[in-house]
Each structure stands twice: as structure tokens, then as C-alpha cells.
């Protein structure tokens, strides 16, 4: 499975962005699709996970502001980010788990910068 993330950029506080992550390869084996982020000098952290169309999990710091969604027909996972804050500045990575052994695959990351 290969992943290509996009949609990052510079946005002012309170603004919005939508990240996309397109999967290719053996997409039928994909189980869970997730977004992580890593800020400078910090560890990578989970932002949101979509296990199925009606099963999602969010980190407390994004609840009510971010929405993860998945389009299986396009093999794409999205992260809609509203009311962005400076502390949301980070490189955002998509990750999928695939197959019986739940192998992990990571995208290359897309930079999100929230600044006035």
C-alpha cells in the first residue's frame, strides 16, 4: 500500500483546511485509516482514526473541531480541520493498517502551519 497526503498549508487562527490521503496498491486489504501529527521537538501523536463508516475516534484536543472521513470508492481518507489553532501546527501523516497482520503503512506527511 502506498499513501500520498496533500492539503496542508498556511492558515490563520480560526481558519480551516482539509487534508487528503490517497491510497494505492492493495487497497482492498486496508482496515483502519488514521491521521497523526508531529510538531517540532514533540513525539508523533494520534489525531483521529476511522475504523469503519460509523466508528471513529478522536484525540481530546481535536474533538469538535476535526472530522475524519473516508471514501472507499476513491481509497481516500480526509481530515477536515476547523477552528485551527497555532498549537495545531505540525506535520500531519496518514497511516493505514492492512491485512490480517495489520501491517502499517505511512504517508509522507503534509505541513500545516497556523499563524497570523
N, C-alpha and C positions, 0 to 999 in steps of 0.2 A: 504494500500500500504506500502510495506517495501522496503527500499533502502539500498544498500551495495556499498559503494565507495571504490575505490582502485587506485593504480598507483602513489601515492606520493613517495617522497624520497628526497635524497640529490643530488643536481646537481650544476655544476659550472656555473657562469655567462655566458650567451650566449648559454647555453645548452637547451635541450628540454625534455619535459615529456608529457605523455598522461594519463589523468585521465579517469577512467571509473566509471559509476554508474549504477548498475543493479537493476531494479525494479521487484518486485514480488507481488503477491496478485491480486487485481482488477486493472490490468494494462490497461484494455480497457477504464477505466474511466479517464486516465491521459490526461490532456490538455497540459499544459506548463511544460517544463523541464528547470531547471536553475542551474547555478553554482554560489555560493557565496564564499567569503573568509573572514577570520578574523585573523588579525595579533595581536600579543601580545599587550594589552593595547589599542586596537582600536575596533571600532564597526564593526560588520559584514557588508560587502558591496557586492552589486551585481557585478558579473563579466560578465556573459553572460546569455542570455535567448533564448531558441528556442521554438517558439510558433507553428510553422509548418515547413514543409520541406524547405520552401522558405522564412521564416520570422524569422529573428534573430536580437537580439540587443546586443550590447557590451558596456561595460564601456569604457570611453575615454582612460583610462590608459592601456587598453589591445588591442585596435584596431590595426589591422595589425600584431599582434603577436599571439593572441589566436584565436582558431576556435572551436566553439561548433558544434556538430553534433549528430544525433540521429538515431538509428537503431530500428525501431518499431518492427521488427521481433524478435529482441533479447531483447526488452524492456530495452534498454541501451542508456544512453546519455554519450557522450565523451567530453573531453575538451583537445584539442591539444594545448600545450603551447610551443612556440618557443621564442628564444632570451630572455630567462629568466633573470631577474634582481634581485639583492638582495632584493629590495623592494617588490618583488612578494612572499617573504617568508610569509607563513600563513598556517592556517588550511583551507582546501578547502572542502566545503559542497555542496552536490547536494540537490536540492529541486524540488518537483513536486507539481503541483496543479491538483486536480482530482475532477470529478463530477460536477454536476450543481452548487453546492455551492462553488466550487473551494477550497476545503479543502487542507491544506498544509501538506506535509509530508517531513521530513528531513532525510538525511543520517547521518552517524556517524562522517563523516569528515575524511580527509586524509591529513597528514602533508607534505607540500612542503617546502624545505629549499634550498635556493640558496646562495651558499657560495663557496669561493675559499679556 
